[in-house]
Every structure is written in C-alpha cells, then in structure tokens.
Amino acid sequence: MKIALIGSTGYIGSKLLAEALERGHAVTAVTRAVMDVHDTGGLAALLAGHDAVVSAYNPGAADGLRGARSIVEAAKRAGLRLLAVGGAGSLEVAPGRRLVDEPDFPQQWKAGALATAEFLEMLRAEPELDWCFLSPAAELVSGERTGRFRLGGDALLKDGEGRSRISLQDYAAALLDELETPRHPRRRFSVAY
C-alpha cells in the first residue's frame, strides 16, 4: 500500500515507519521539515494519491488540537482512511472512569492525555471520515516485536499480574495489521499483552 505517515520520526512514528517498510509498503514520511500540518490544503494535496494516512501526530503538543483538526480535514479532502495513534489515558479503568482521571495518573502526562482524549472525541463526532484510533497499554516502551498481543476496546487491558504494557514494536505491528485488514472502522481499539 501507499501510506502517508505523519510524525514518522517520533517515538511511535519511527517504529510505525520501520514496521511499514518491513512489510513492503511505500511510505511518504511526513515530518515538520516536509509539511506544516496546520496547512490543511497543502496537507490534503500531499495526501492525495495515497491509500491511507497514519497519524502519529501528538495532539498534546503546543497547538496540537488545531493540528489534529487539520489532519482530519486533510484526510477527508483526500478521501483517505485515517489511522490515528491514540493514548492510554482515555481508556476506562471501570465503567465511566478513565485512566487519566485517576488520582495516581502522572501529572506530567495529564495535559497530553486529555488532549489526546479530546482528539478521540473529535473523531467520534466526525460524520464523514473513515477512521480508527489505537490506544496502547499504560506502559508503552521500546522492546521486542513478538507479534503476540491482545486487542480490546475502550477498557484498559491488563495481564495476569495486573500490568498494562505493550512494546512500541508490537504496537506498530497491531496498527499495521489494522491498516492491512480493517477490523475497527470508525472506532477506538486497544492493544496490550
């Protein structure tokens, strides 16, 4: 497939790039040096002719939600499916209770988690766009690509020891699996061991 990958040099984006190339996809790496994501028209023109757009853009960055809105609009104009890197903060730890709202949620990640949760709600309210949003486990760290993980929905997945974790490499594998074989149209899904 021909994929446009926004944020291809970032923490998660670099692993998505490696996984996509390993699978033989043609990737247009979209970085700040290539395109200002706030330029909706220019971004839509850049996306045209691709099969899908994968966004590893961080809505928690400065002016991040404006950039996220621009990415959504550009994907719509280009007629592409948008696969978005999500966060764990918006996952539920109990019905109606999000991880980000728990008292022990790390303060340094809170603003970014809330912005990413707002991005998810923006997607859910979007009537025209074909999208999906993949939330990782609470612990997302570099590690091994095992290809063995579980997929879930809106609840935080934990293993038998009560840990919620996934490697960046397996997160990338799960998102590329979804790109190749869509199973979560217009919804959020999650991944963990």
N, C-alpha and C positions, 0 to 999 in steps of 0.2 A: 504494500500500500504506500501511497504518498502521504506523509504525515507532516503537518506543521507543528512543531514543538516549541511552545512559548516558555521561556525560562530554562533553556536547555543547559545552562552552565551552573545552575543552582544545586542545592543539597539533594533534592529529589530529582530535579530535571536532568542532572548529569547521569543518574542511574537509569532514568527512562530512555535517554539517548542511547546509552550503551546497550540496553535490552532491545530497543527497536532496531538498531543496526545489526546486532547479533542475529535477529530474526529475519534479516534481509530486507527490511523496509527502507524506502527512500525518505530521508528526514530533512526538512528545512528547519535548521536551528534558528529560532527567533530569540535574539538577545537584545539588551538595551542598545548595544552598538549597531544592531541591524534596524530596529524599529522602536519608536516610542509607542507603547500600547495605548496611550491616550489619543493617538491619531487614528480614529475609528475607520475613516475612509481609506487611509493608507494601509492599515492592517487588513481590512477586508480585501483590498486589491492584492496584497501579499498572499492571503489565504486562498484566493481563487485558484481553482485547478487542483487542489489537494483533495484527498479522500476523507480526511478528518483533521481536527485540531485537538491537540493535547495541551492543556494549560497547567504548567507548574508555577504559574504566577502567584505571588503571595499577596492576597487581599489585605493582609495585616501590615503591609509596608506603608510608608507615607503616601497618602492619596491613593491607597490600594483599592478601595471600593470603586472609585471612579475608573481606575484601570480595568477592574473586573467587569464593570458595566460596558466598557468599550470592547472588551474581548467578546462578551456575549453578543453585542450588536454586530460586531465584525463577522462572527461565526454565522449569525443569521443572514447577513447580507451575502455571504459567500455560499450559503446553503449547506453548511457542514455540521456534522455531529461534533459536539464539544464534550471531551472527556476531561474533567477537572480534578486536580489534586485537592483533596479536602483535608480536614484536620480531625483529630480525635475529640476535641473539646465539645463539639456539638452532639456527640454520641450520648445516649441515655445510659445512666448507671442504675436507674429504676424508672418505671413509667412516669414520664413528665419531668424527670430530673436529669439535667445534662451534666456531664463531667466538668465543664468549665464553671458551673455554678457551685461546685462542691467547695467547702471551706479550705481544703488542703490543696486545691489546684494551684500550681506555681504562679505566683504573681507576675513574673517576668514574661510569661506566655499568654496571660489573660487577654490583653488587648488584641493580640493577633488571633487568638482563638475566637473571640467574639466577632471580629471582622470576617473571619472565615465562615462562621455560623451565619452571618448576615448574607454572605455570598450564596450559601446554600439556599436560604430563603428567597433570594433574588431568582435563582434558577427555578425553584419550585413554583414561583409566581409567573414564570415565563410561558406564555401560551403557544409560542411558535417554534421554539428551539428544541432540537433533539439533543439531549444532554445526559450525562451521568456524572456522579461525584463520588470518588472513592476515599473514604475515611480510613486512615491507618489505625493500628492499635495505639495505645497510650505511649508505649516505648517504640520509637522508630529510629533505629541505629544502623550504621553500616555493619554488614556481616556477610553471611553466606547466602547464595541463591540455592535454596533447597527444592523449590517447586512444590513443597508440601505445606499448605496453609488452609485455613478455613475462611469461607466467605459468610458474611452476615448482613444484617440490615441496619436498623437505627440504634441497636443496643451495643454497648461496649463489650467486645468479646474478650474472655479471659481463659487461660489454660487451667489445667487441673490444680495448679499451685496458686491460682488467683492472680497470675501476672497477665498483663495485656501487652504483647510485644510482637513485632514483625521487623525483619531486616529491610533496609532500603531496597535491596536486590529482589526480595520476594514481593515487596510492594510493587515494584516496577513490573515484575512478571504478571501479577494479578491485573494491573491496569492494561498491559498489552494483551493479555488474554481477552479482556473485555473489548478491546479495540477490534481484535480479530474475530471474535464470536460474541456479539452483543447479547447480553442477558439481563441488563438492568436499564432499560430505556426510561428516561425521564424520572430517575430516582437515584437516591444515595444507596451505596452499599459499603460494606466494611470488610477489612481483612486483618487476620491475626493468626498466630499459631494456636 
